[in-house]
């Protein structure tokens, strides 16, 4: 009987610990990371990147003039969400556990409806994200 209970306990723990998936929905305030070469980005308002959230919703990324006014805001939100703190106008500091951004990657936040792309030359661009169910 002890052996049977031990087996069930081990099976339960194994399944619990290996089933930890990130579940992203429209309301997720997490930055999803995707590798994207600069040649795929277009600035003419057309959708240039699409994906699927784990709840089945689809997202689309495109240029929007209005979001450009808030570009620095979204850039700062991403860094703060990654665990960084703005020390002065140009200096960011962080604990060793802070997440780092990758050049040539786009970060999408479904909740904020925004995406931040880090170009290989270290510049960034901000884009609008729409969600469809």
N, C-alpha and C positions, 0 to 999 in steps of 0.2 A: 504494500500500500504506500509506503514511504517513497519507493522508487517511482510509482505512478504520479504522486503529487509533485515530486521533484521534477519529473519530466514536464508536467503541465506548467509549473512555475518557470522553468527554463524556456519553454516554448513561448509563453506569454511575454517574458522579458525580451527574448530575441525579436519577436514580432514588434513589440512596442518600440524598441530602440532602433530598429532598422526601418521603421515606417514613418520617420519624421520627414515629411515633405513640406516644402514651402507652398502654401496655398494662397494664390493671389487672386483678388477680386477687384471690382471697380473701386471699392473703398479701401484697398490696400495702400498704406502710406509707406511702401517699400520701393526702393529704386531697383528696378530690374535691369540687369546688365546684358548688353548684346554687342558682339564685335561687329563693326561696320566700316568698310573702307570709305574714304572720303569721296570716291567717285560715285557712290550710290546716293549721295545727298544732293537734292535739288532745291533751289530757292524760289521756284515759281509758283508755289502754293499747291502743287500736286502731291499726293501721298507718295512717299518714297520708302516707307518701311511699315510693315504690318506684322502682327503677331497675335497669339492667342494666350489668354490668361488661363490659369488652371480651372477656373469656374466655367469655362467655355466661351466667355465674352471675347470679342475681337477688339484689337486696338489698331489705330492708324496714326502715323506721324507725318506731319506736314508743316510747312512754313506758314506763319501767321504774323502779320505786321503788328497786331496789338500785343502779342506775347513778347515781341522784341523789346518793347518798352520796359518789361519786367525781367529782362535777361539776367542781370546781375542778381536780382532777388532769387530766382530759381537756382542759379549757380551757388549762391550762399546757402540756400536751404539744403541742397545736396551735400555740401561739405559738412554742414552742421549735423545732418542726419547720419553721416558717416562717422561722426564723433570728433570732428575738428572744431576749433574755436578760433575766431578771428581776433588776433592779438592787437593789430593795428590795421590800417587800410590795405596793407599788402602782405602781412605775415600771418600764416596759419600755424597753429600748434595743436598737437594731439597726444593722447596717450599711445603707448605701443600697440594697443588693441584696436586702434581706429582703422577703418576700412580705407583703402587707397583707390583713387580713380585710375583708370587705364586709358592711355592715349589710343585713339582709334576705336573707341567704344561709345555707345549711346546708352544713357541711363534714363529709363522711363518710369514715371511715377503716376500710376492710374488715378489715384486720389486727387492729385494736384492738376491732372490734365496737362502735364508738361514733360518734356524730354530735354536732356542736356547732352550734347555731343562734344567730346574732347578730340579735337583735330590732332594729328601727329606733330604739328608745329606748336603745340601747347595752348593754342587759342581754343575758345569754346563757342558753341552756338546753341540757342535755345529754340525749341519747336513746340507746336501745339499737338496734343494727343486727344483723340476722340475715342470713345468706347461704344461699341454696339453689342447688343446682347444676341 
